[in-house]
Amino acid sequence: MARVTFDELYRTILHAFLRAGMARADAETCARIHTESTADGVPSHGINRVPRFVNYVHAGYIQLGAKPQRIRQFGALEVYDGQRAPGQLNALWCTDRGMEVAAQQGIALLGLRNTNHWMRGGSYGWHAANNGYIMIAWTNTESCMPAWGGKDQRLGNNPFIIAAPRPGGPVVLDMAMSQYSYGKLQVTRNAGQRLPFAGGFDREGHLTDDPGLIEESRRILPMGLWKGSGFAIMLDLLAAILSEGLPTNGIDALQSGSCVGCSQIFIVIDPRKLGGEEANAQIANSIIDYVHASTPNEDGRPTDYPGEGAIRRRERSMREGLDVDESVWAEVQALAADRLPIDSAPQADGESL
């Protein structure tokens, strides 16, 4: 592993995106999302995704400069076509639009079709919660997980996000439908480690904690076994219906890159129109305090609320540097070669995009 500063990683990713042809403002936004994800301990959807993103731009899967186009609107329900624009920009735009509608009507539901990989979905949950909004969002994906009882891939891992504001720091759940994402398998394998718990099957159908064997078999384990399988199916169904977009089988039929043409849902709520900020904060803090007061188990590790680990990792990253895989770092540096002059780079401020 290598260790780099937030500013160094941001600048390098920014140069890579500028060299790929992105407009300056778009490149800055995307570079910040990738850098923050890495700083928060999610390099699988941060630095590790940069080479693939650039490849997709060159392959024509990602349309630089495209913007979401509204298809229809019914009150607080809006449907947009993402025009295959960068998924990070589409997702951030939908989050901002959702907050705008929720500020007026209390709630917004945006369906987004024909978009691309949004990278770390939690980025948009943090953004909404830091602005005082609750957000529930999810995306479907291409097939990458067997349905419960099957051997071949028929389900997406369909990341699901719930975020809520809290004065002491937002509560943000960001999870896939698999016990471990393929990105987590890659990071664990590259580090020469095994998974904490069994994460899938090997080619012979045996449960294993060896990430390499799971990558070979492509038989990742649904979280909650049959429950995760059912959850993935329902998220796919609702994403496609509410966005008038493609389900997983339709994404598979395109035979394009990961999440190309996927469907996403953004539900944004303004809780200040209900009990008010003070009452909501009391509820959130009472829950967090109750969880923190748990008796530690045999491992002696503290109990965390969703997103608390990311906050600790961000603080460590800003203090000690960001951990990145050396081979991936070299690849991103190569993409950023022949650098253009850049005036300045932002520092992480704890308010993730």
N, C-alpha and C positions, 0 to 999 in steps of 0.2 A: 504494500500500500504506500501511496505517496500522501503528503499533507501539504495543502495549499491554502492561501488566504481567500476569504470571500471575494475580495476585490480582484485578485488574480484570476480566479475561476470565472467570475462574471465577465471580465474583460476578454478572456480567451473565448468563451462561448459567444459573446457578442460579435467578435471578429469572425468567428466561424459562420454565424448567421448572416452577417453583412456580406461575406464572400459568397454565400449561397444565393444572394440576390434580394434579401429582405430589405424593406424600407427601414430607415433608422429607428423610428419610433416603435415599429413592430418588433424589430430585433432586440431592442432594449427591454421590452416587456417580456418576450419569450426568454431572453437570457436571464432575467431576474427570476422568473418562475423556475427554471432549471437549476439555478444556483441556490435558491432558497430550499428547494426540495433536497438537494444534496446536503446543505447545511443542517437540515432537520433529520438527517439520517435515512433519506430515501434516494440514494444515488441511482437505483434502478429506474426511476422516472425523472432523474435529474441529469447529471453528466452522462450516464450510460446511454441515454436516449438521444443524445445529440447527433452521433454519427448516423443513426437510422433516420432521424428527422431530415438531415441534409440529403441523404440518399433518396428519400421520398420526394423531396423538392425536385431533385434532378430527374426522377422517374416520372414526374407529372402527377403523382398522387395528391400532392399538396399544392393548392393554387395560391401563390403569393398575391396579396393585394385584394383578394376576394372578400366580400362582406356578407353577413347574414341578410337574407331577403325575407320579408314577412309574407307568409302564405295566407293566413287568415287570423281573425281575432274575434273572440266572443267574451266580452267583459274582461275578466282578469286572465282568461286563457288565450295564449298567443302561440302560433306555430310559425317556425322559421326554417328556411332552407339554408344550410351552412355554406353552400357553394364550394365545398371541399377546401375552404380556407384553413389556415393553421388551427388545429383544434384548441390550442391554448388561448388564442385570441377570440375564437368563437365562444368558448366557455366563459371567459372573462366578460365578454360583451353581454352574454345572456344573464350572467349574475348581476351585472350593473343594471340591465333592463328590468330584471326581476325586482330589484330593490326600488327602482323608480315606480313601478306599478304598485308594489306592496305599500309604499309610502302613501299612495293615494287610496288604495282599496283594501289595504290590510293583508292581502294575499295575492300572489301571482303564480301562475303555472305556465312555464314556457316549454314547448316541445321543439327540439332542434334536430333536424334530419340532415343527412348528406354532409356530415362533418368528418373530422379526423380525430386521432387520439388526443385526449386532453391532458396527457401526461399525469401528474399527480392530482387526482380529483379533489383531495383535501385542500389544495391551494385556493379553490373557489369557496369552499366552506369557511376557511380562515378569513377570506376577504369579506364575505357577507357578515360573519359573526363580529369581526372587528368594527363593522359599521352598524352594529346593533340589531342585525336581522338573524332570524332562524332560517336555515336552508336545508332542504332535503333534495338530493340530486343523485342521479345514477346514469350510467351509460351501458349499452350493450356492446358486445365485441364479437369478433369472429370466433368460431368454435376452437376451444383450447382445453376443454375439460369434458370427460365422459359424464353422461347422465348416470345417476345411481343405478347400478346393476348392469351398466354397459362397459365396453372396453374401448370403443372408438370415440372420438371427440365429437360431441353434438351440442355442447353448451358453451357460452361465453362465461368468463369469470365475473363479468358485469359489476364493476366497482360501484359501491354504494356509500354515500356520504350523508351524515347528519351533523349539523353544526348549530351551536347555540351561543349567544353572547353571555359574557359574565365579566364583571369588573376585574376580577383577579386573573383573568385570562380565559379565552373562549374554550368551550368544550367541543371537541371535533372528533367524530368517529369517521374513519376513512378505511374501508375494508373491501376486499374482493370476496367473491363467493367461493374461491378456493381457500384451503387452509393456508397455503403460501402461494403468492403469485410467482409467475415464471421469473420476474425480475428479482424476487427474493431468492429463488433457487440459484440464479446466476451469481448474485452477490455472495451467497454462502459458499458456493462451489469455488469461486475465485479466491475466497479467503482460506480455502482448504479446511472448511468446517463442515459439520453435520447439522441438520436441523434439530431444534429442541424437542420436537415431537414428529412422529411419522407424518409425512406430507404427501404421500402418494404410493403408487405401486411400481415395482420393477417389471421387467418384461415377462416374468414368470407369474405375476399376479400376487406377489408378496408385498405387504406393507413395508416401507423403508423410510429411513431418515437421511438417506444418501441423496443429495440434490442432483448429482450427475445421473444416477440411475433413473430418477423420475423424469429428468429432461429427455433421456433416451426413450423411455416408454411413452411419454406424453400423457401419462395417466395420473394427473394431479388429483388430489383428494378434495372433494367438496367440503367446505366447512360445515360441521354439523352433519356430515354424511348425507343421508337422504334429505335432510332439511335444507341444507345448502343447495342441493340439486333442485329442489322445488322452488326455492327462493330465486335461483338464477333463471328458471323458466318464467316465473311471473314477472321479474324485472324486464326480461327481454320482451315479453308480450306487451306489457304496458308502455315500454319505451317506443316500440314500433307503432302501437295504436295511437298514443297521444301525440306523437310527432308526425304521424302519417309517413313514417319512414321504413327503413329496412329492418327486419328481424335478423337474428344471427344466421339463419339459413340463407337469407338474401345477401348478407355480407360475404358469406362463404362462396356464393355463386359468382361474385365479382372476381374472385381469385386475384385480388390486389393485396396491398400490404396490410399490416395490423391495424384494425379499426377504421380502415378507409371506407367511408360511406356509412358510418355507424349512426345510431340514434341516441339522443340524450334528453333527459328531463331535468328541469330546474324548478323546484317549488320554493318560493321565498315568502316568508311571513314576517310582518312587523309586530313583535310581541308588545311593543310599547302602547299599542292600541287596545290592549287587554288589561292586565293587572298593573301595568306601569313598570318602569325600570327598577324602582326600589323593591317592589314586591317580587319581581322576577329574580332579582339578584339574591334576595333572601332564600328563595326556593332553591336556586342553583347552588348557593353556598352551603345550605343545609345538607344537600345530597352529597356534595364533595366532602364536607367535613365528616359525614357519617361513614363514607367509604374509607377515608383516611384513618378513621378510628378502628379499622378492622384489626383483629389479632393476627399478626403475621403467621404464615404457614411455616413448614419445616425449612423452606429455603431462606426465610428471613427477609425476603424482598418486600419493599413497601407496596401498598396497593395504589394504583394510579387511576385517575379518570382519563377518558379518551382525549388524547392530545397532550397530556402532561409530559410524556416521554419526549415528544417532539420539541417541547419548550426547553427541556434540559439539554437535548442534543444540540439545539441551536445555540444555547449559551456556551456550551463546550466548544462548538465549532468556531464561534467568534473569538473565543479566548485562546484556543490552541491550534486552530486551523481545521480545514475540512479534509476528511479522509476520502481519498479517491483511488480507484484501481489504477496502477501504473500503466498498464497497457491501454486502458480506455483514455487516460489522461494524455498519453502520447498521441493517440489517434485524434483526439479533439485539438490538440496543439497543431497537428499537421493540417487539419481543416482550417485553422486560423492563421496559417502561414501567409507571408506577404501582407502583414497587418496594415490596416488603414489607421491614420491618426484618430484617437478618441480623446475627447476633451476631459471627461470625468466619468466615474462610475459610482453608483449609489452604495451606501452602506446598508446592511440589514437593519431594520428598525423594529423588528418584532411583529410587524403587521404584514403577514404574508399576502401576496396577491391571490 
